[in-house]
Amino acid sequence: MTAITGATLIDVSAHGASTHDVANAVVLIQGGRIIAAGPAATTKVPNGAQRIDRPGRFIIPGLVDGFAGLQSQAEANAMLYEGVTSVVVSQDDRRGHLFRQANPAPHTYLLDSAGSTDDWSLLRDMPAWHDRLADHGKSAELSPDDTSAQLKATAARGTRVIWLGWNITPENARAIIAQSHAHHMVTYGEFIATPYAAGIADGVDALLHMSRYELGLVQSPVTVTLGSHVVAEPAGGMSEKAAYSAAEAVQAGDPRVTAYGDRLARANVALIPTFSLFYLLLPGHRNLWHEPAATILDPGSMTLAPNPATGEFDLPPQARARQEIRARHLWALNTALQAGHPIYLAASGAATLGAMPGISMHVELSLLVRLGLTPRQALAAATSNYADKFGWRELGEVASGRRADLLILSADPTQDIASTDRIEDVVLAGHELNRAALLKK
């Protein structure tokens, strides 16, 4: 048994609304689980327990990155060094294939697509699915029977999250959400062909990417009719461009924005904005290559990595100006949406568009605070909100019965969110990691 003593245990419950921190706390760990956590006056350290004394320090749960790739041991090490102990992993054309051999590694929560052909699906290595899921350069929806069989097969392989992508039409989205829940999988919506109002009404759990869920402001499905069949228009088609143009014309003060935020809050749908993907286009950014964990990362393994010397994207001035205008517009919309107090889930989107494994989780937390969340609410977005929203009760809090994933910080993160990066110890499933060793290539 291990006992962590003397630190203040930070309360991240109730979406960051609760403030019942415990000074001079004791956390007892055995078998990779927390068996007790509370004040020293009532939580006794058993004889023979290994003590980790941390007076004056602060304990928070390990961070959860709700959407990222994991394609190398270096990426796994960078995540752990930065306190990311759980990650929802996507393998796709921007983030590469999942590196399953990483050791040590954060706990991985598998994400898979459903309802559409997809060369990156987790099922493509199975002979029964290899040809059925091949998209041949053009994604297409699967039949209802194939979709049902796909959901059953991916659930059996341990998938925890289903991604509903661009070309999923409303009827299929409704079926996928219902069947995913029946298999105890949560759903991320990144809709284009399905109107956001329909996905929300059908119970999608979370909406992914601020650059996508802005389409919920215009409520226009991007579909075409062929005979009696409604199918998704090819990516980049005229309907999609028209929908984005309409969304980009909506200003932050438009009543539709606050109405959208209120609808999300009432429906209990979480937002996963992945602000980190726009960080280098927003004011006040810094060169992330200067972070210690960046020394083990390879820019060549990232999609659209920033220049290591400057920390900026190598873009022509006019192209950069256009992207900065779009980023500022999306930021203004999200600031207005936040007034409705939707549930937020922190995710980096790494490793693409300048977002770096591990490092960008702290960027995401800082941006959530810049948006208007309190530091405690931002902490909840990276910890307890995942447990509360998705029912993942093994993580998200330092409490009896939870997995023993926690961070020991040298400063109070509720006063300054930057203190989440002042990590002294990372404990993964009850084991204290050697952070210095994680930075050895």
C-alpha positions in Angstrom: 0.0 0.0 0.0 1.1 3.6 -0.8 0.0 6.7 1.2 0.4 10.2 -0.2 0.2 12.6 2.7 0.3 16.3 3.5 -0.9 17.8 0.2 -4.2 19.6 -0.5 -6.7 17.5 -2.4 -8.4 19.7 -5.0 -12.1 19.2 -5.5 -13.0 19.0 -9.2 -16.6 17.7 -8.8 -19.9 19.2 -9.9 -18.4 20.5 -13.2 -16.1 22.7 -11.1 -18.8 24.3 -9.0 -17.8 22.5 -5.8 -15.0 23.9 -3.7 -14.6 21.4 -0.9 -10.8 21.1 -1.1 -9.2 18.9 1.6 -6.0 20.3 3.3 -3.5 18.0 4.7 -5.1 15.0 2.9 -4.2 11.4 2.8 -4.6 9.3 -0.3 -4.3 5.5 0.1 -3.5 3.4 -3.0 -3.5 -0.3 -3.4 -3.6 -2.6 -6.4 -3.7 0.4 -8.8 -6.9 1.8 -7.1 -7.6 4.5 -4.6 -9.0 2.8 -1.5 -9.4 6.0 0.6 -9.0 9.8 0.3 -9.7 12.3 2.9 -8.4 14.5 5.7 -5.5 13.2 7.8 -7.6 13.5 11.0 -9.9 10.7 9.7 -7.9 8.8 7.1 -5.2 6.9 8.9 -2.1 5.6 7.3 -1.7 1.8 8.0 1.5 0.5 9.5 3.9 -0.5 6.8 2.5 1.7 4.0 5.0 3.3 1.7 4.7 7.1 2.3 5.0 9.8 -0.2 5.0 13.0 1.9 4.1 16.1 -0.1 3.3 18.9 2.4 2.4 22.2 0.7 1.6 20.5 -2.6 -1.7 20.0 -4.5 -3.3 16.8 -5.8 -5.6 16.6 -8.9 -6.8 13.6 -10.9 -4.7 12.7 -14.0 -5.8 14.6 -17.1 -8.1 13.1 -19.8 -7.4 14.1 -23.4 -10.7 13.5 -25.1 -9.5 13.4 -28.7 -5.9 12.7 -29.9 -3.7 10.4 -31.8 -1.0 8.1 -30.3 1.4 6.9 -32.9 4.7 6.4 -31.1 6.4 5.8 -27.8 7.6 9.4 -27.9 4.0 10.7 -28.0 3.0 8.4 -25.1 5.9 9.7 -23.1 5.1 13.3 -23.8 1.5 12.8 -22.7 2.5 11.1 -19.4 5.2 13.8 -18.7 2.5 16.4 -19.0 0.1 14.5 -16.8 -2.2 13.0 -19.4 -3.1 9.6 -17.9 -6.1 8.8 -20.1 -6.7 9.6 -23.8 -9.5 8.9 -26.3 -7.4 7.8 -29.3 -8.3 8.3 -32.9 -6.4 6.8 -35.8 -7.0 8.8 -39.0 -5.2 10.4 -41.9 -4.0 13.3 -39.8 -3.0 11.4 -36.6 -1.7 8.1 -38.0 -2.2 4.6 -36.7 -2.6 3.8 -33.0 0.7 2.6 -31.6 -0.5 -0.2 -29.4 2.9 -1.3 -28.1 3.5 1.9 -26.1 4.8 1.1 -22.6 4.4 3.1 -20.5 1.3 4.7 -21.9 -1.8 6.5 -20.9 -4.9 4.4 -20.6 -6.4 4.4 -24.1 -10.1 4.7 -24.8 -10.6 3.5 -28.4 -12.6 5.7 -30.8 -14.0 4.2 -34.0 -16.3 5.3 -36.8 -19.6 3.7 -37.7 -22.1 3.7 -40.5 -19.6 4.6 -43.2 -16.7 3.2 -45.2 -13.5 4.2 -43.5 -9.9 3.0 -44.3 -8.9 4.0 -40.8 -11.5 2.0 -38.9 -10.3 -0.2 -36.1 -12.0 -3.2 -37.8 -10.0 -2.9 -41.1 -7.6 -5.6 -39.9 -10.4 -8.1 -39.7 -10.9 -10.1 -42.9 -14.7 -9.9 -42.6 -14.5 -6.1 -42.6 -11.5 -5.2 -44.7 -13.4 -4.9 -48.0 -16.7 -3.7 -46.6 -15.0 -0.7 -45.0 -12.7 0.2 -47.9 -13.7 3.7 -49.0 -11.7 3.7 -52.3 -11.2 7.4 -52.0 -14.9 8.3 -51.5 -16.7 7.5 -48.2 -20.2 6.0 -48.4 -22.8 5.1 -45.9 -23.2 1.4 -45.0 -26.5 -0.4 -45.0 -28.4 -0.5 -41.7 -27.6 -4.2 -41.3 -23.9 -3.6 -41.9 -23.9 -0.7 -39.5 -25.5 -2.7 -36.8 -23.0 -5.5 -37.3 -20.2 -3.0 -37.3 -21.2 -1.5 -34.0 -21.5 -4.9 -32.4 -18.1 -5.9 -33.7 -16.3 -2.8 -32.6 -17.9 -2.9 -29.2 -16.6 -6.4 -28.8 -13.1 -5.1 -29.5 -13.2 -2.7 -26.7 -14.3 0.5 -28.4 -15.5 3.2 -26.0 -16.4 6.0 -28.4 -18.2 6.1 -31.7 -17.5 9.0 -34.1 -20.4 10.0 -36.3 -18.8 11.7 -39.3 -19.5 14.1 -42.1 -21.6 11.9 -44.4 -23.9 10.2 -41.9 -27.4 11.3 -42.7 -30.1 11.9 -40.1 -31.9 8.5 -40.1 -28.6 6.6 -39.8 -27.3 9.0 -37.1 -30.4 8.3 -35.0 -29.9 4.6 -35.3 -26.1 4.7 -34.6 -26.6 6.9 -31.5 -29.3 4.5 -30.1 -27.3 1.3 -30.8 -24.0 2.8 -29.6 -25.7 3.5 -26.2 -27.1 0.0 -26.2 -23.6 -1.3 -26.5 -22.4 1.1 -23.7 -20.4 3.3 -26.1 -20.6 7.1 -26.1 -21.0 9.2 -29.3 -19.1 12.1 -30.7 -20.9 14.1 -33.4 -18.9 15.8 -36.2 -21.8 16.3 -38.4 -22.2 17.8 -41.8 -25.0 15.8 -43.5 -26.9 15.5 -40.3 -28.4 18.8 -38.9 -27.0 19.5 -35.5 -30.5 20.0 -34.1 -31.3 16.4 -35.2 -28.2 14.9 -33.6 -28.8 16.8 -30.4 -32.5 15.7 -30.3 -31.4 12.1 -30.9 -29.1 12.1 -27.9 -25.5 12.5 -29.2 -23.2 12.8 -26.2 -20.7 15.3 -27.4 -20.0 17.6 -30.3 -16.5 17.6 -31.6 -14.4 20.6 -32.9 -15.5 24.2 -32.7 -14.8 24.5 -36.5 -17.5 21.9 -37.1 -20.3 22.5 -34.6 -20.6 26.1 -35.7 -22.9 24.5 -38.4 -25.5 24.1 -35.7 -26.1 27.8 -36.1 -27.6 27.4 -39.6 -29.4 24.1 -39.2 -28.8 23.1 -42.9 -28.2 19.4 -43.8 -25.6 19.0 -46.5 -27.3 16.3 -48.5 -28.4 15.7 -52.0 -31.3 13.6 -53.3 -30.7 10.8 -55.8 -34.0 9.3 -56.8 -35.7 8.1 -53.5 -32.4 8.1 -51.6 -30.9 10.9 -49.5 -27.1 10.6 -49.5 -24.3 12.8 -48.2 -22.9 15.2 -50.7 -19.2 14.6 -51.3 -16.9 16.6 -49.0 -16.2 20.1 -50.3 -19.4 20.2 -52.4 -21.6 23.3 -53.0 -24.0 22.6 -50.2 -21.2 22.2 -47.7 -19.6 25.4 -48.8 -23.0 27.2 -48.6 -23.5 25.9 -45.1 -20.1 27.1 -43.9 -20.6 30.5 -45.6 -23.9 30.9 -43.8 -22.3 30.0 -40.5 -19.4 32.3 -41.0 -21.8 35.2 -41.6 -23.3 34.7 -38.1 -21.9 37.2 -35.7 -21.3 36.6 -32.0 -24.2 39.0 -31.0 -26.7 37.1 -33.1 -29.6 35.7 -30.9 -29.1 32.3 -32.7 -25.7 31.9 -30.9 -27.0 32.3 -27.4 -30.1 30.2 -28.3 -27.7 27.4 -29.5 -25.7 27.6 -26.3 -28.9 27.4 -24.2 -30.1 24.4 -26.3 -26.9 22.5 -25.7 -27.0 23.1 -22.0 -30.7 22.0 -21.8 -29.9 18.8 -23.8 -26.9 18.0 -21.6 -24.7 17.8 -24.8 -21.0 18.3 -24.1 -18.7 20.5 -26.3 -15.2 19.3 -27.2 -13.9 22.5 -28.9 -10.3 21.4 -29.4 -9.2 25.1 -29.3 -5.6 23.9 -29.4 -6.0 23.3 -33.2 -6.4 27.1 -33.6 -4.0 28.2 -30.9 -1.2 29.3 -33.2 -3.8 31.5 -35.1 -5.0 33.2 -32.0 -3.3 36.1 -30.2 -0.9 35.5 -27.3 0.5 32.1 -28.4 4.0 30.9 -27.7 6.5 28.6 -29.4 5.5 25.1 -28.1 8.7 23.6 -29.3 10.4 25.3 -26.3 8.5 23.0 -23.9 10.6 20.2 -22.3 8.3 17.4 -23.7 8.8 18.8 -27.2 12.4 17.6 -27.2 11.3 14.0 -27.8 8.7 14.8 -30.5 9.4 14.6 -34.2 7.9 17.4 -36.3 8.1 15.0 -39.3 5.5 12.7 -37.6 3.0 15.5 -37.2 0.6 16.8 -39.8 1.0 20.5 -40.5 3.6 20.9 -37.7 4.8 24.5 -36.9 8.3 25.5 -37.7 10.5 24.5 -34.7 12.6 27.6 -35.0 9.7 30.1 -35.0 6.8 28.1 -33.5 4.6 29.4 -36.3 3.0 27.8 -39.4 4.9 28.4 -42.6 2.1 30.1 -44.5 2.0 32.9 -47.1 0.9 36.1 -45.4 -2.4 36.3 -47.1 -3.3 32.7 -46.3 -2.3 33.2 -42.7 -4.4 36.4 -42.5 -7.5 34.5 -43.8 -7.0 31.7 -41.2 -6.5 34.2 -38.4 -9.8 35.9 -39.3 -11.6 32.6 -39.2 -10.0 31.6 -35.9 -11.0 35.0 -34.3 -14.6 34.5 -35.6 -14.8 31.0 -34.2 -13.4 32.3 -30.9 -16.0 35.0 -30.7 -18.8 32.6 -31.4 -17.6 30.2 -28.7 -17.3 33.1 -26.2 -21.0 33.8 -26.8 -21.9 30.1 -26.6 -20.1 29.8 -23.3 -22.7 32.2 -21.8 -25.2 29.4 -21.9 -22.9 27.3 -19.7 -22.7 24.1 -21.7 -20.6 21.2 -20.5 -17.0 21.3 -21.7 -14.6 18.4 -22.2 -10.9 19.2 -22.8 -9.2 17.7 -25.8 -6.1 18.6 -27.7 -6.7 17.1 -31.2 -2.9 16.3 -31.3 -0.8 15.7 -33.3 -1.9 18.0 -36.1 -2.4 21.7 -36.9 0.2 22.7 -34.3 -1.3 20.7 -31.4 1.3 18.6 -29.6 0.8 15.5 -27.5 0.6 16.3 -23.8 1.8 19.9 -24.2 -1.4 21.0 -25.9 -3.6 19.8 -23.0 -2.3 22.6 -20.9 -2.9 24.9 -23.9 -6.5 23.7 -24.0 -6.9 24.4 -20.3 -5.5 27.9 -20.6 -7.8 28.6 -23.5 -10.9 27.4 -21.6 -10.0 29.8 -18.9 -9.5 32.6 -21.5 -12.9 31.7 -22.8 -14.5 32.4 -19.5 -14.4 29.3 -17.4 -12.9 29.4 -13.9 -9.7 27.4 -13.4 -11.7 24.9 -11.4 -14.2 24.5 -14.2 -11.4 24.0 -16.7 -9.9 21.3 -14.4 -13.3 19.6 -14.3 -13.4 19.7 -18.1 -10.2 17.6 -18.2 -11.1 15.3 -15.3 -14.5 14.8 -13.6 -16.7 15.9 -16.5 -15.7 12.8 -18.4 -16.8 10.6 -15.5 -20.0 12.5 -15.0 -21.0 12.8 -18.7 -19.9 9.4 -20.0 -20.2 7.3 -16.8 -16.5 6.6 -16.8 -16.4 6.2 -13.0 -12.9 4.7 -13.0 -11.3 8.1 -13.7 -11.8 11.8 -13.1 -11.6 12.1 -9.4 -9.2 11.3 -6.5 -11.8 9.2 -4.6 -12.3 5.7 -3.2 -12.8 3.2 -6.0 -11.2 5.3 -8.7 -8.1 4.3 -10.6 -5.0 5.7 -9.0 -4.1 8.2 -11.7 -3.2 11.5 -10.1 -0.8 14.5 -10.4 1.0 16.2 -7.5 1.5 19.9 -8.3 3.8 22.5 -6.7 1.2 25.3 -6.9 -2.6 25.7 -6.6 -4.3 25.2 -10.0 -7.5 26.8 -8.8 -5.7 30.1 -8.5 -3.8 29.9 -11.8 -4.6 27.3 -14.4 -0.9 27.4 -15.5 -0.1 25.6 -12.3 -1.4 22.3 -13.8 1.9 22.3 -15.7 3.9 22.6 -12.5 4.0 18.9 -12.0 6.2 17.2 -9.5 4.8 13.7 -9.6 2.7 11.6 -12.0 1.0 8.5 -10.6 -0.3 6.1 -13.1 -2.5 3.2 -11.9 -0.7 3.5 -8.5 2.8 3.7 -9.8 4.9 6.8 -9.5 6.6 7.6 -12.8 10.1 8.8 -13.4 9.3 12.0 -15.3 13.0 12.6 -16.2 13.2 9.2 -17.8 10.2 9.9 -20.0 12.2 12.6 -21.7 15.0 10.3 -22.8 14.6 9.5 -26.5 
